Amino acid sequence: MTNSKIFPVASYNKKFNNYLPVHFNQDFIYQSSGLEKHIKKRHPECLPYLKFISSIISSPDYIGVNPNEIGDSFELVKTFHENIQIGIKLDMKENYLYIATLHTITNGKLKHGIANGRLKKFDK
């Protein structure tokens, strides 16, 4: 991969494939240098969680798929004193996984996602 604006932040955990309809075989999940700008603009309350991205990916509490998302993607949720959700997408052209967004979700949204099966408890 030759794009200098992206860098690996975590290994892709092959166990994720047990929870997802699409099986990914990538080794790493990448972050773009523009992610911080996106977070500042769209989800400024989440800036403190940027430094936890690799640990959230390494050890999520929940995993799921957003049915409204176009393309191959999945979501990871980690519960701190807030529920932090990371959206991860596959770049179809370059064939790599990248973090598309990071934001908070309410307890209600988390419970609803678990109840309707969209989010599943991730067994570490």
CNS distance restraints for C-alpha pairs under 8 A (distance, minus, plus):
assign (resid   1 and name CA) (resid  94 and name CA) 7.70 0.50 0.50
assign (resid   5 and name CA) (resid  32 and name CA) 5.68 0.50 0.50
assign (resid   5 and name CA) (resid  33 and name CA) 5.34 0.50 0.50
assign (resid   5 and name CA) (resid  34 and name CA) 7.85 0.50 0.50
assign (resid   6 and name CA) (resid  30 and name CA) 6.17 0.50 0.50
assign (resid   6 and name CA) (resid  31 and name CA) 5.42 0.50 0.50
assign (resid   6 and name CA) (resid  32 and name CA) 4.21 0.50 0.50
assign (resid   6 and name CA) (resid  33 and name CA) 5.95 0.50 0.50
assign (resid   7 and name CA) (resid  30 and name CA) 5.25 0.50 0.50
assign (resid   7 and name CA) (resid  31 and name CA) 5.50 0.50 0.50
assign (resid   7 and name CA) (resid  32 and name CA) 6.54 0.50 0.50
assign (resid   7 and name CA) (resid  33 and name CA) 7.90 0.50 0.50
assign (resid   8 and name CA) (resid  28 and name CA) 6.06 0.50 0.50
assign (resid   8 and name CA) (resid  29 and name CA) 5.71 0.50 0.50
assign (resid   8 and name CA) (resid  30 and name CA) 4.16 0.50 0.50
assign (resid   8 and name CA) (resid  31 and name CA) 6.20 0.50 0.50
assign (resid   9 and name CA) (resid  28 and name CA) 7.39 0.50 0.50
assign (resid   9 and name CA) (resid  29 and name CA) 6.05 0.50 0.50
assign (resid   9 and name CA) (resid  30 and name CA) 5.50 0.50 0.50
assign (resid   9 and name CA) (resid  31 and name CA) 6.25 0.50 0.50
assign (resid   9 and name CA) (resid  53 and name CA) 7.37 0.50 0.50
assign (resid   9 and name CA) (resid  54 and name CA) 5.53 0.50 0.50
assign (resid  10 and name CA) (resid  28 and name CA) 5.78 0.50 0.50
assign (resid  10 and name CA) (resid  29 and name CA) 5.45 0.50 0.50
assign (resid  10 and name CA) (resid  30 and name CA) 7.20 0.50 0.50
assign (resid  10 and name CA) (resid  54 and name CA) 5.12 0.50 0.50
assign (resid  10 and name CA) (resid  55 and name CA) 7.99 0.50 0.50
assign (resid  10 and name CA) (resid  57 and name CA) 6.63 0.50 0.50
assign (resid  10 and name CA) (resid  58 and name CA) 6.90 0.50 0.50
assign (resid  11 and name CA) (resid  27 and name CA) 5.75 0.50 0.50
assign (resid  11 and name CA) (resid  28 and name CA) 4.26 0.50 0.50
assign (resid  11 and name CA) (resid  29 and name CA) 6.01 0.50 0.50
assign (resid  11 and name CA) (resid  58 and name CA) 7.49 0.50 0.50
assign (resid  12 and name CA) (resid  16 and name CA) 7.99 0.50 0.50
assign (resid  12 and name CA) (resid  26 and name CA) 6.49 0.50 0.50
assign (resid  12 and name CA) (resid  27 and name CA) 5.22 0.50 0.50
assign (resid  12 and name CA) (resid  28 and name CA) 4.82 0.50 0.50
assign (resid  12 and name CA) (resid  29 and name CA) 5.86 0.50 0.50
assign (resid  13 and name CA) (resid  58 and name CA) 7.20 0.50 0.50
assign (resid  14 and name CA) (resid  18 and name CA) 7.91 0.50 0.50
assign (resid  14 and name CA) (resid  24 and name CA) 7.74 0.50 0.50
assign (resid  14 and name CA) (resid  25 and name CA) 7.49 0.50 0.50
assign (resid  15 and name CA) (resid  19 and name CA) 7.60 0.50 0.50
assign (resid  16 and name CA) (resid  20 and name CA) 6.49 0.50 0.50
assign (resid  16 and name CA) (resid  63 and name CA) 7.71 0.50 0.50
assign (resid  17 and name CA) (resid  21 and name CA) 7.53 0.50 0.50
assign (resid  17 and name CA) (resid  22 and name CA) 7.01 0.50 0.50
assign (resid  17 and name CA) (resid  23 and name CA) 5.04 0.50 0.50
assign (resid  17 and name CA) (resid  24 and name CA) 6.65 0.50 0.50
assign (resid  19 and name CA) (resid  63 and name CA) 7.16 0.50 0.50
assign (resid  19 and name CA) (resid  64 and name CA) 7.27 0.50 0.50
assign (resid  19 and name CA) (resid 120 and name CA) 7.56 0.50 0.50
assign (resid  20 and name CA) (resid  64 and name CA) 6.99 0.50 0.50
assign (resid  20 and name CA) (resid  65 and name CA) 7.25 0.50 0.50
assign (resid  20 and name CA) (resid  74 and name CA) 7.62 0.50 0.50
assign (resid  22 and name CA) (resid  72 and name CA) 7.15 0.50 0.50
assign (resid  26 and name CA) (resid  96 and name CA) 6.54 0.50 0.50
assign (resid  26 and name CA) (resid  97 and name CA) 7.07 0.50 0.50
assign (resid  28 and name CA) (resid  96 and name CA) 7.71 0.50 0.50
assign (resid  28 and name CA) (resid  97 and name CA) 7.01 0.50 0.50
assign (resid  29 and name CA) (resid  96 and name CA) 7.25 0.50 0.50
assign (resid  29 and name CA) (resid  97 and name CA) 4.98 0.50 0.50
assign (resid  29 and name CA) (resid  98 and name CA) 5.31 0.50 0.50
assign (resid  29 and name CA) (resid  99 and name CA) 7.15 0.50 0.50
assign (resid  30 and name CA) (resid  96 and name CA) 7.51 0.50 0.50
assign (resid  30 and name CA) (resid  97 and name CA) 6.08 0.50 0.50
assign (resid  30 and name CA) (resid  98 and name CA) 4.47 0.50 0.50
assign (resid  30 and name CA) (resid  99 and name CA) 6.36 0.50 0.50
assign (resid  31 and name CA) (resid  35 and name CA) 6.83 0.50 0.50
assign (resid  31 and name CA) (resid  98 and name CA) 5.56 0.50 0.50
assign (resid  31 and name CA) (resid  99 and name CA) 5.44 0.50 0.50
assign (resid  32 and name CA) (resid  98 and name CA) 7.38 0.50 0.50
assign (resid  32 and name CA) (resid  99 and name CA) 7.44 0.50 0.50
assign (resid  33 and name CA) (resid  37 and name CA) 7.96 0.50 0.50
assign (resid  34 and name CA) (resid  38 and name CA) 6.30 0.50 0.50
assign (resid  35 and name CA) (resid  39 and name CA) 6.18 0.50 0.50
assign (resid  35 and name CA) (resid  99 and name CA) 7.70 0.50 0.50
assign (resid  35 and name CA) (resid 100 and name CA) 7.39 0.50 0.50
assign (resid  35 and name CA) (resid 101 and name CA) 7.14 0.50 0.50
assign (resid  36 and name CA) (resid  40 and name CA) 6.12 0.50 0.50
assign (resid  36 and name CA) (resid  47 and name CA) 7.53 0.50 0.50
assign (resid  36 and name CA) (resid  50 and name CA) 7.56 0.50 0.50
assign (resid  37 and name CA) (resid  41 and name CA) 6.18 0.50 0.50
assign (resid  38 and name CA) (resid  42 and name CA) 5.82 0.50 0.50
assign (resid  38 and name CA) (resid  43 and name CA) 7.50 0.50 0.50
assign (resid  38 and name CA) (resid 101 and name CA) 7.70 0.50 0.50
assign (resid  39 and name CA) (resid  43 and name CA) 4.73 0.50 0.50
assign (resid  39 and name CA) (resid  44 and name CA) 5.60 0.50 0.50
assign (resid  39 and name CA) (resid  46 and name CA) 6.78 0.50 0.50
assign (resid  39 and name CA) (resid  47 and name CA) 6.41 0.50 0.50
assign (resid  39 and name CA) (resid 101 and name CA) 7.42 0.50 0.50
assign (resid  39 and name CA) (resid 102 and name CA) 7.02 0.50 0.50
assign (resid  39 and name CA) (resid 103 and name CA) 7.85 0.50 0.50
assign (resid  40 and name CA) (resid  44 and name CA) 4.45 0.50 0.50
assign (resid  40 and name CA) (resid  47 and name CA) 6.64 0.50 0.50
assign (resid  43 and name CA) (resid  47 and name CA) 7.44 0.50 0.50
assign (resid  43 and name CA) (resid 102 and name CA) 7.66 0.50 0.50
assign (resid  43 and name CA) (resid 103 and name CA) 6.03 0.50 0.50
assign (resid  46 and name CA) (resid  50 and name CA) 7.06 0.50 0.50
assign (resid  46 and name CA) (resid 102 and name CA) 7.22 0.50 0.50
assign (resid  46 and name CA) (resid 103 and name CA) 6.03 0.50 0.50
assign (resid  46 and name CA) (resid 104 and name CA) 7.00 0.50 0.50
assign (resid  49 and name CA) (resid  53 and name CA) 6.86 0.50 0.50
assign (resid  49 and name CA) (resid  84 and name CA) 7.90 0.50 0.50
assign (resid  52 and name CA) (resid  56 and name CA) 6.03 0.50 0.50
assign (resid  53 and name CA) (resid  57 and name CA) 6.22 0.50 0.50
assign (resid  54 and name CA) (resid  58 and name CA) 6.03 0.50 0.50
assign (resid  55 and name CA) (resid  59 and name CA) 5.92 0.50 0.50
assign (resid  55 and name CA) (resid  60 and name CA) 7.88 0.50 0.50
assign (resid  56 and name CA) (resid  60 and name CA) 5.12 0.50 0.50
assign (resid  56 and name CA) (resid  76 and name CA) 7.60 0.50 0.50
assign (resid  56 and name CA) (resid  77 and name CA) 7.52 0.50 0.50
assign (resid  56 and name CA) (resid  78 and name CA) 6.00 0.50 0.50
assign (resid  57 and name CA) (resid  76 and name CA) 7.03 0.50 0.50
assign (resid  59 and name CA) (resid  78 and name CA) 7.85 0.50 0.50
assign (resid  59 and name CA) (resid 124 and name CA) 6.69 0.50 0.50
assign (resid  60 and name CA) (resid  76 and name CA) 5.92 0.50 0.50
assign (resid  60 and name CA) (resid  77 and name CA) 5.72 0.50 0.50
assign (resid  60 and name CA) (resid  78 and name CA) 5.06 0.50 0.50
assign (resid  60 and name CA) (resid 122 and name CA) 6.59 0.50 0.50
assign (resid  61 and name CA) (resid  76 and name CA) 7.44 0.50 0.50
assign (resid  61 and name CA) (resid  77 and name CA) 5.76 0.50 0.50
assign (resid  61 and name CA) (resid  78 and name CA) 4.98 0.50 0.50
assign (resid  61 and name CA) (resid  79 and name CA) 6.76 0.50 0.50
assign (resid  61 and name CA) (resid 121 and name CA) 5.95 0.50 0.50
assign (resid  61 and name CA) (resid 122 and name CA) 5.37 0.50 0.50
assign (resid  61 and name CA) (resid 123 and name CA) 7.78 0.50 0.50
assign (resid  62 and name CA) (resid  76 and name CA) 5.71 0.50 0.50
assign (resid  62 and name CA) (resid  77 and name CA) 4.97 0.50 0.50
assign (resid  62 and name CA) (resid  78 and name CA) 6.70 0.50 0.50
assign (resid  62 and name CA) (resid 119 and name CA) 6.00 0.50 0.50
assign (resid  62 and name CA) (resid 120 and name CA) 5.34 0.50 0.50
assign (resid  62 and name CA) (resid 121 and name CA) 4.49 0.50 0.50
assign (resid  62 and name CA) (resid 122 and name CA) 4.91 0.50 0.50
assign (resid  63 and name CA) (resid  74 and name CA) 7.27 0.50 0.50
assign (resid  63 and name CA) (resid  75 and name CA) 5.65 0.50 0.50
assign (resid  63 and name CA) (resid  76 and name CA) 4.62 0.50 0.50
assign (resid  63 and name CA) (resid  77 and name CA) 6.35 0.50 0.50
assign (resid  63 and name CA) (resid 119 and name CA) 5.40 0.50 0.50
assign (resid  63 and name CA) (resid 120 and name CA) 5.41 0.50 0.50
assign (resid  63 and name CA) (resid 121 and name CA) 6.58 0.50 0.50
assign (resid  63 and name CA) (resid 122 and name CA) 6.06 0.50 0.50
assign (resid  64 and name CA) (resid  74 and name CA) 5.73 0.50 0.50
assign (resid  64 and name CA) (resid  75 and name CA) 5.19 0.50 0.50
assign (resid  64 and name CA) (resid  76 and name CA) 6.62 0.50 0.50
assign (resid  64 and name CA) (resid 118 and name CA) 5.44 0.50 0.50
assign (resid  64 and name CA) (resid 119 and name CA) 4.34 0.50 0.50
assign (resid  64 and name CA) (resid 120 and name CA) 6.12 0.50 0.50
assign (resid  65 and name CA) (resid  73 and name CA) 6.69 0.50 0.50
assign (resid  65 and name CA) (resid  74 and name CA) 4.54 0.50 0.50
assign (resid  65 and name CA) (resid  75 and name CA) 5.74 0.50 0.50
assign (resid  65 and name CA) (resid 118 and name CA) 6.18 0.50 0.50
assign (resid  65 and name CA) (resid 119 and name CA) 7.16 0.50 0.50
assign (resid  66 and name CA) (resid  73 and name CA) 7.66 0.50 0.50
assign (resid  66 and name CA) (resid  74 and name CA) 6.65 0.50 0.50
assign (resid  66 and name CA) (resid  75 and name CA) 7.10 0.50 0.50
assign (resid  66 and name CA) (resid 118 and name CA) 7.18 0.50 0.50
assign (resid  69 and name CA) (resid  73 and name CA) 7.24 0.50 0.50
assign (resid  71 and name CA) (resid  89 and name CA) 7.54 0.50 0.50
assign (resid  71 and name CA) (resid  90 and name CA) 7.36 0.50 0.50
assign (resid  72 and name CA) (resid  89 and name CA) 6.03 0.50 0.50
assign (resid  72 and name CA) (resid  90 and name CA) 5.62 0.50 0.50
assign (resid  73 and name CA) (resid  87 and name CA) 7.28 0.50 0.50
assign (resid  73 and name CA) (resid  88 and name CA) 5.51 0.50 0.50
assign (resid  73 and name CA) (resid  89 and name CA) 4.18 0.50 0.50
assign (resid  73 and name CA) (resid  90 and name CA) 6.02 0.50 0.50
assign (resid  74 and name CA) (resid  87 and name CA) 6.08 0.50 0.50
assign (resid  74 and name CA) (resid  88 and name CA) 5.42 0.50 0.50
assign (resid  74 and name CA) (resid  89 and name CA) 6.60 0.50 0.50
assign (resid  75 and name CA) (resid  85 and name CA) 6.60 0.50 0.50
assign (resid  75 and name CA) (resid  86 and name CA) 5.57 0.50 0.50
assign (resid  75 and name CA) (resid  87 and name CA) 4.63 0.50 0.50
assign (resid  75 and name CA) (resid  88 and name CA) 6.03 0.50 0.50
assign (resid  76 and name CA) (resid  85 and name CA) 5.56 0.50 0.50
assign (resid  76 and name CA) (resid  86 and name CA) 5.24 0.50 0.50
assign (resid  76 and name CA) (resid  87 and name CA) 6.71 0.50 0.50
assign (resid  76 and name CA) (resid  88 and name CA) 7.96 0.50 0.50
assign (resid  77 and name CA) (resid  83 and name CA) 6.54 0.50 0.50
assign (resid  77 and name CA) (resid  84 and name CA) 5.47 0.50 0.50
assign (resid  77 and name CA) (resid  85 and name CA) 4.34 0.50 0.50
assign (resid  77 and name CA) (resid  86 and name CA) 6.42 0.50 0.50
assign (resid  78 and name CA) (resid  83 and name CA) 5.80 0.50 0.50
assign (resid  78 and name CA) (resid  84 and name CA) 5.31 0.50 0.50
assign (resid  78 and name CA) (resid  85 and name CA) 6.58 0.50 0.50
assign (resid  79 and name CA) (resid  83 and name CA) 4.42 0.50 0.50
assign (resid  79 and name CA) (resid  84 and name CA) 6.23 0.50 0.50
assign (resid  80 and name CA) (resid  84 and name CA) 7.29 0.50 0.50
assign (resid  82 and name CA) (resid 104 and name CA) 6.67 0.50 0.50
assign (resid  82 and name CA) (resid 105 and name CA) 7.61 0.50 0.50
assign (resid  82 and name CA) (resid 106 and name CA) 7.65 0.50 0.50
assign (resid  83 and name CA) (resid 104 and name CA) 5.46 0.50 0.50
assign (resid  83 and name CA) (resid 105 and name CA) 5.47 0.50 0.50
assign (resid  83 and name CA) (resid 106 and name CA) 6.61 0.50 0.50
assign (resid  83 and name CA) (resid 107 and name CA) 7.10 0.50 0.50
assign (resid  83 and name CA) (resid 110 and name CA) 7.73 0.50 0.50
assign (resid  84 and name CA) (resid 102 and name CA) 6.93 0.50 0.50
assign (resid  84 and name CA) (resid 103 and name CA) 5.72 0.50 0.50
assign (resid  84 and name CA) (resid 104 and name CA) 4.56 0.50 0.50
assign (resid  84 and name CA) (resid 105 and name CA) 6.34 0.50 0.50
assign (resid  85 and name CA) (resid 102 and name CA) 5.61 0.50 0.50
assign (resid  85 and name CA) (resid 103 and name CA) 5.43 0.50 0.50
assign (resid  85 and name CA) (resid 104 and name CA) 5.86 0.50 0.50
assign (resid  85 and name CA) (resid 105 and name CA) 6.65 0.50 0.50
assign (resid  86 and name CA) (resid  99 and name CA) 6.88 0.50 0.50
assign (resid  86 and name CA) (resid 100 and name CA) 7.55 0.50 0.50
assign (resid  86 and name CA) (resid 101 and name CA) 5.71 0.50 0.50
assign (resid  86 and name CA) (resid 102 and name CA) 4.39 0.50 0.50
assign (resid  86 and name CA) (resid 103 and name CA) 6.66 0.50 0.50
assign (resid  87 and name CA) (resid  99 and name CA) 5.88 0.50 0.50
assign (resid  87 and name CA) (resid 100 and name CA) 5.37 0.50 0.50
assign (resid  87 and name CA) (resid 101 and name CA) 5.10 0.50 0.50
assign (resid  87 and name CA) (resid 102 and name CA) 6.31 0.50 0.50
assign (resid  88 and name CA) (resid  97 and name CA) 6.54 0.50 0.50
assign (resid  88 and name CA) (resid  98 and name CA) 5.49 0.50 0.50
assign (resid  88 and name CA) (resid  99 and name CA) 4.49 0.50 0.50
assign (resid  88 and name CA) (resid 100 and name CA) 5.45 0.50 0.50
assign (resid  88 and name CA) (resid 101 and name CA) 7.29 0.50 0.50
assign (resid  89 and name CA) (resid  97 and name CA) 5.51 0.50 0.50
assign (resid  89 and name CA) (resid  98 and name CA) 5.50 0.50 0.50
assign (resid  89 and name CA) (resid  99 and name CA) 6.45 0.50 0.50
assign (resid  89 and name CA) (resid 100 and name CA) 6.24 0.50 0.50
assign (resid  90 and name CA) (resid  95 and name CA) 6.43 0.50 0.50
assign (resid  90 and name CA) (resid  96 and name CA) 5.61 0.50 0.50
assign (resid  90 and name CA) (resid  97 and name CA) 4.42 0.50 0.50
assign (resid  90 and name CA) (resid  98 and name CA) 6.40 0.50 0.50
assign (resid  91 and name CA) (resid  95 and name CA) 5.21 0.50 0.50
assign (resid  91 and name CA) (resid  96 and name CA) 5.32 0.50 0.50
assign (resid  91 and name CA) (resid  97 and name CA) 6.12 0.50 0.50
assign (resid  91 and name CA) (resid  98 and name CA) 7.21 0.50 0.50
assign (resid  92 and name CA) (resid  96 and name CA) 7.42 0.50 0.50
assign (resid 105 and name CA) (resid 109 and name CA) 6.14 0.50 0.50
assign (resid 105 and name CA) (resid 110 and name CA) 6.67 0.50 0.50
assign (resid 106 and name CA) (resid 110 and name CA) 6.27 0.50 0.50
assign (resid 107 and name CA) (resid 111 and name CA) 6.06 0.50 0.50
assign (resid 108 and name CA) (resid 112 and name CA) 6.01 0.50 0.50
assign (resid 109 and name CA) (resid 113 and name CA) 6.05 0.50 0.50
assign (resid 110 and name CA) (resid 114 and name CA) 6.29 0.50 0.50
assign (resid 110 and name CA) (resid 119 and name CA) 7.75 0.50 0.50
assign (resid 111 and name CA) (resid 115 and name CA) 6.03 0.50 0.50
assign (resid 112 and name CA) (resid 116 and name CA) 6.11 0.50 0.50
assign (resid 113 and name CA) (resid 117 and name CA) 6.08 0.50 0.50
assign (resid 113 and name CA) (resid 118 and name CA) 4.99 0.50 0.50
assign (resid 113 and name CA) (resid 119 and name CA) 5.04 0.50 0.50
assign (resid 114 and name CA) (resid 118 and name CA) 6.10 0.50 0.50
assign (resid 114 and name CA) (resid 119 and name CA) 4.77 0.50 0.50
assign (resid 114 and name CA) (resid 120 and name CA) 6.00 0.50 0.50
assign (resid 114 and name CA) (resid 121 and name CA) 7.86 0.50 0.50
